[in-house]
Amino acid sequence: MAVINHEAELARAGANVTGWLSRVIFFTRRYPLGAVGAVIVALFVFTAVFADIIAPTDPTATNAKYSLAAPSSLFWLGADFMGRDMYSRIVHGARISLAVGAGAMSLGALIGISIGLASGYLGGWFDLIVQRLLDIMQALPLLVMAIVMAASLGPSLKNTIIAIAIPLVPTVARVVRSSTLSLREQPFIEAAKAVGMGELRIAVRHVLPNTLAPLIVLATAQLGSAILTEASLSFLGLGIPEPHPSWGRMLSESAAEYVRTAPWLVIFPGVAISLTVFGTNLLGDALRDILDPRQRS
């Protein structure tokens, strides 16, 4: 087993690091786009956590008097056809989107890690059967499978998370399996067997931790995909039901009928979705460069 001295690696790369602030500055300079992505993601996480404080009004409160009100000092991003404040709905929509994205990513990763670790470590007929089942699941695109599952389960927050998580399982399982296949032949695994460690303990304690680097990168990329899929399901009426604010449902309610008369109903939710996915993709690319030694120059 190799022990990596991060201080020595950073010094060799030209970084004079003496603390966490110096590391942040170094990585910001070396990966500026990743830093931009991290700031965007952190901003949306902050907005989701403190939505009740940031949003000035109740996102579900209606007032026909202000129906389709244009952006002003009273309604910073305008109001929808029911007189609901768009700014408050977008702020609270960040909580819904990130909850669905993080929940679906975590559930899909948990199931995928279990399947991939068992498939790669055990091998044989078990691996053959599991891989054929994963092939069947991957034959359908993510959005198509999510639509099928959401239509079967019904629109709700819990069902939306499940409907998005299951299609993410094959990708996670394949990544974990490929890492496990190479790790199980390493000398430290043979040494663990020689001292009498059980198969389950070896897989969990020695194999699984060494698969975390590609999983972190994959999870960051899947977070953006999950948020985009949730917006698509809500747009189709299969995701988050009313009265919960969802960026995709805001587009569904406004795109067809009010896009010309009240374009702010489409622009602002679309910008929120685009920025979130853009930020997660930039952060994922930077994490890949940092965690994958083959990407280092």
C-alpha positions as CSV (number, residue, x, y, z in Angstrom):
1,M,0.0,0.0,0.0
2,A,1.2,3.5,-0.8
3,V,0.9,6.5,1.6
4,I,0.5,9.8,-0.2
5,N,2.1,12.9,1.5
6,H,-0.2,15.6,0.4
7,E,2.1,18.4,1.7
8,A,5.0,17.0,-0.4
9,E,2.8,16.6,-3.5
10,L,1.6,20.2,-3.2
11,A,5.1,21.5,-2.7
12,R,6.3,19.5,-5.7
13,A,3.5,21.1,-7.7
14,G,4.7,24.6,-6.8
15,A,2.3,25.4,-3.9
16,N,3.6,27.0,-0.8
17,V,0.9,25.7,1.5
18,T,1.0,26.2,5.3
19,G,-2.8,26.0,6.1
20,W,-6.3,25.4,4.7
21,L,-6.5,29.0,3.4
22,S,-3.3,28.6,1.4
23,R,-4.7,25.3,0.0
24,V,-7.9,27.0,-1.0
25,I,-6.0,29.8,-2.8
26,F,-3.8,27.4,-4.5
27,F,-6.6,25.2,-5.8
28,T,-8.6,28.3,-6.8
29,R,-5.7,29.5,-8.9
30,R,-5.0,26.1,-10.4
31,Y,-8.7,25.2,-11.1
32,P,-10.5,28.5,-11.6
33,L,-13.5,27.0,-13.3
34,G,-13.8,24.5,-10.5
35,A,-13.8,27.3,-8.0
36,V,-16.6,29.0,-9.9
37,G,-18.6,25.8,-9.8
38,A,-18.0,25.4,-6.1
39,V,-19.2,29.0,-5.5
40,I,-22.3,28.4,-7.5
41,V,-23.1,25.2,-5.7
42,A,-22.4,26.7,-2.3
43,L,-24.7,29.6,-3.2
44,F,-27.6,27.4,-4.0
45,V,-27.0,25.2,-1.0
46,F,-27.0,28.4,1.2
47,T,-30.2,29.5,-0.5
48,A,-31.8,26.1,0.1
49,V,-30.8,25.9,3.8
50,F,-31.9,29.5,4.6
51,A,-34.8,29.8,2.2
52,D,-37.3,30.7,5.1
53,I,-35.1,33.7,5.9
54,I,-34.1,34.8,2.4
55,A,-37.6,34.6,0.9
56,P,-39.7,37.6,1.9
57,T,-43.1,36.0,1.5
58,D,-44.9,32.6,1.5
59,P,-44.2,30.9,-1.9
60,T,-47.7,29.4,-1.9
61,A,-49.6,32.5,-0.9
62,T,-51.9,33.7,-3.8
63,N,-53.2,37.2,-4.6
64,A,-55.3,37.6,-7.7
65,K,-54.7,41.4,-7.5
66,Y,-51.0,40.9,-8.5
67,S,-51.6,38.2,-11.2
68,L,-48.7,38.3,-13.8
69,A,-47.2,41.4,-12.1
70,A,-44.0,42.5,-13.7
71,P,-40.7,42.6,-11.8
72,S,-40.7,45.6,-9.4
73,S,-39.7,46.7,-5.9
74,L,-42.6,44.7,-4.6
75,F,-42.0,41.6,-6.6
76,W,-38.3,41.4,-7.5
77,L,-38.7,38.7,-10.1
78,G,-42.4,39.3,-10.8
79,A,-45.5,37.3,-9.9
80,D,-47.1,34.3,-11.6
81,F,-50.6,33.9,-12.9
82,M,-51.9,33.3,-9.3
83,G,-50.1,36.3,-7.9
84,R,-47.5,34.3,-6.1
85,D,-44.0,35.9,-5.7
86,M,-41.6,34.3,-8.2
87,Y,-38.5,35.2,-6.1
88,S,-39.9,33.3,-3.1
89,R,-40.9,30.4,-5.2
90,I,-37.5,30.1,-6.9
91,V,-35.7,30.4,-3.5
92,H,-37.9,27.6,-2.0
93,G,-37.6,25.7,-5.3
94,A,-33.8,25.5,-4.7
95,R,-34.6,23.5,-1.5
96,I,-36.9,21.1,-3.4
97,S,-34.4,20.6,-6.3
98,L,-31.4,20.1,-4.1
99,A,-33.3,17.8,-1.8
100,V,-34.4,15.6,-4.8
101,G,-30.9,15.7,-6.3
102,A,-29.1,14.9,-3.2
103,G,-31.6,12.2,-2.1
104,A,-31.7,10.5,-5.5
105,M,-27.9,10.7,-5.8
106,S,-27.4,9.2,-2.3
107,L,-30.0,6.4,-2.7
108,G,-28.7,5.5,-6.2
109,A,-25.1,5.5,-5.0
110,L,-25.9,3.4,-2.0
111,I,-27.7,0.7,-4.1
112,G,-25.1,1.0,-6.9
113,I,-22.1,0.6,-4.5
114,S,-23.6,-2.5,-2.9
115,I,-24.3,-4.1,-6.2
116,G,-21.0,-3.1,-7.9
117,L,-18.9,-4.2,-4.9
118,A,-20.6,-7.6,-4.6
119,S,-20.5,-8.1,-8.4
120,G,-16.9,-7.2,-8.8
121,Y,-15.6,-9.0,-5.7
122,L,-17.6,-12.2,-5.9
123,G,-17.4,-12.6,-9.7
124,G,-18.5,-15.8,-11.4
125,W,-22.2,-16.5,-12.2
126,F,-23.3,-13.8,-9.8
127,D,-21.3,-11.1,-11.7
128,L,-22.7,-12.4,-15.0
129,I,-26.3,-12.2,-14.0
130,V,-25.9,-8.8,-12.4
131,Q,-24.2,-7.3,-15.4
132,R,-26.9,-8.6,-17.8
133,L,-29.6,-7.0,-15.5
134,L,-27.6,-3.7,-15.6
135,D,-27.4,-3.9,-19.4
136,I,-31.2,-4.1,-19.5
137,M,-31.5,-1.1,-17.2
138,Q,-29.0,0.9,-19.2
139,A,-30.8,0.2,-22.5
140,L,-33.3,2.9,-21.5
141,P,-32.1,6.5,-21.2
142,L,-32.2,8.0,-17.7
143,L,-35.1,10.3,-18.4
144,V,-37.2,7.6,-20.1
145,M,-36.8,5.2,-17.2
146,A,-37.5,8.0,-14.7
147,I,-40.7,8.9,-16.5
148,V,-41.9,5.3,-16.5
149,M,-41.2,4.9,-12.8
150,A,-42.7,8.3,-11.9
151,A,-45.8,7.5,-13.8
152,S,-46.1,4.2,-12.0
153,L,-45.4,5.5,-8.5
154,G,-47.3,8.8,-8.8
155,P,-46.3,12.4,-8.2
156,S,-44.8,13.1,-4.7
157,L,-41.4,14.1,-3.3
158,K,-40.5,10.6,-2.1
159,N,-41.6,8.9,-5.3
160,T,-39.7,11.4,-7.4
161,I,-36.5,10.6,-5.5
162,I,-37.0,6.9,-6.0
163,A,-37.9,7.3,-9.7
164,I,-34.6,9.3,-10.3
165,A,-32.4,7.1,-8.1
166,I,-33.1,3.7,-9.7
167,P,-31.9,4.8,-13.2
168,L,-28.7,6.1,-11.6
169,V,-27.8,2.6,-10.1
170,P,-26.3,1.0,-13.2
171,T,-23.7,3.8,-13.7
172,V,-22.6,3.7,-10.1
173,A,-22.5,-0.1,-10.0
174,R,-20.3,-0.3,-13.2
175,V,-17.8,2.2,-11.8
176,V,-17.5,0.4,-8.5
177,R,-17.3,-2.9,-10.2
178,S,-14.5,-1.8,-12.5
179,S,-12.5,-0.5,-9.6
180,T,-13.2,-3.6,-7.5
181,L,-12.0,-5.9,-10.3
182,S,-8.5,-4.2,-10.3
183,L,-8.3,-3.9,-6.5
184,R,-9.1,-7.5,-5.6
185,E,-5.9,-8.7,-7.3
186,Q,-3.7,-6.3,-5.4
187,P,-1.1,-7.7,-2.9
188,F,-2.7,-6.0,0.1
189,I,-5.9,-8.0,-0.6
190,E,-3.9,-11.2,-0.7
191,A,-2.2,-10.2,2.6
192,A,-5.6,-9.5,4.2
193,K,-6.7,-13.0,3.2
194,A,-3.5,-14.5,4.5
195,V,-4.0,-13.1,8.0
196,G,-7.5,-14.6,8.1
197,M,-9.8,-11.6,7.4
198,G,-13.3,-12.5,6.2
199,E,-14.4,-11.7,2.6
200,L,-17.0,-9.2,3.7
201,R,-14.6,-7.3,5.9
202,I,-12.0,-7.2,3.2
203,A,-14.5,-5.8,0.7
204,V,-15.9,-3.2,3.0
205,R,-12.7,-2.1,4.8
206,H,-10.1,-2.4,2.1
207,V,-11.7,-2.5,-1.3
208,L,-14.6,0.0,-0.9
209,P,-12.5,3.0,0.5
210,N,-10.2,2.8,-2.6
211,T,-13.2,3.3,-4.9
212,L,-14.3,6.6,-3.3
213,A,-12.3,8.9,-5.6
214,P,-14.1,8.1,-8.8
215,L,-17.4,7.9,-6.9
216,I,-17.1,11.4,-5.7
217,V,-16.6,12.7,-9.2
218,L,-19.5,10.6,-10.5
219,A,-21.8,11.7,-7.6
220,T,-21.1,15.4,-8.5
221,A,-22.0,14.8,-12.1
222,Q,-25.1,12.8,-11.2
223,L,-26.3,15.6,-8.9
224,G,-26.7,17.9,-11.9
225,S,-28.4,15.1,-13.9
226,A,-30.8,14.4,-11.0
227,I,-31.7,18.0,-10.7
228,L,-32.3,18.3,-14.5
229,T,-34.3,15.1,-14.5
230,E,-36.5,16.4,-11.6
231,A,-37.2,19.6,-13.5
232,S,-38.1,17.5,-16.6
233,L,-40.5,15.3,-14.6
234,S,-42.1,18.3,-12.9
235,F,-42.4,20.0,-16.3
236,L,-44.4,16.9,-17.5
237,G,-46.6,16.9,-14.3
238,L,-45.0,13.7,-13.0
239,G,-42.6,15.2,-10.4
240,I,-43.3,17.4,-7.4
241,P,-47.0,18.2,-7.0
242,E,-48.6,21.5,-6.2
243,P,-48.4,23.5,-4.0
244,H,-44.7,22.8,-3.5
245,P,-42.6,25.2,-5.6
246,S,-40.5,23.4,-8.2
247,W,-38.5,25.0,-11.0
248,G,-39.7,22.5,-13.6
249,R,-43.3,22.9,-12.6
250,M,-42.9,26.7,-12.9
251,L,-41.8,26.2,-16.5
252,S,-44.7,23.8,-17.1
253,E,-47.3,26.3,-15.8
254,S,-45.9,29.2,-17.7
255,A,-44.1,28.1,-20.9
256,A,-47.0,27.5,-23.1
257,E,-49.5,30.2,-22.2
258,Y,-47.5,33.1,-20.7
259,V,-44.1,33.0,-22.5
260,R,-44.9,36.0,-24.6
261,T,-47.0,38.1,-22.2
262,A,-44.9,37.4,-19.0
263,P,-41.5,36.1,-20.1
264,W,-40.1,36.4,-16.6
265,L,-42.1,33.3,-15.6
266,V,-39.9,31.2,-17.9
267,I,-36.6,33.1,-17.8
268,F,-35.9,33.0,-14.1
269,P,-36.7,29.3,-13.3
270,G,-34.7,28.4,-16.5
271,V,-31.7,30.4,-15.3
272,A,-31.9,28.8,-11.9
273,I,-31.9,25.3,-13.4
274,S,-29.1,26.1,-15.9
275,L,-26.8,27.7,-13.2
276,T,-27.2,24.7,-10.8
277,V,-26.4,22.1,-13.5
278,F,-23.6,24.3,-14.8
279,G,-22.1,24.7,-11.4
280,T,-22.2,21.0,-10.6
281,N,-20.6,20.1,-13.9
282,L,-17.7,22.6,-13.4
283,L,-17.2,21.3,-9.8
284,G,-17.2,17.7,-11.0
285,D,-14.6,18.4,-13.7
286,A,-12.3,20.0,-11.2
287,L,-12.7,17.1,-8.7
288,R,-11.9,14.7,-11.5
289,D,-8.6,16.5,-12.2
290,I,-7.8,16.7,-8.5
291,L,-8.6,13.1,-7.5
292,D,-7.4,11.3,-10.7
293,P,-3.6,11.2,-10.8
294,R,-3.7,10.5,-14.6
295,Q,-5.2,14.0,-15.1
296,R,-2.3,15.8,-13.3
297,S,0.3,17.5,-15.4
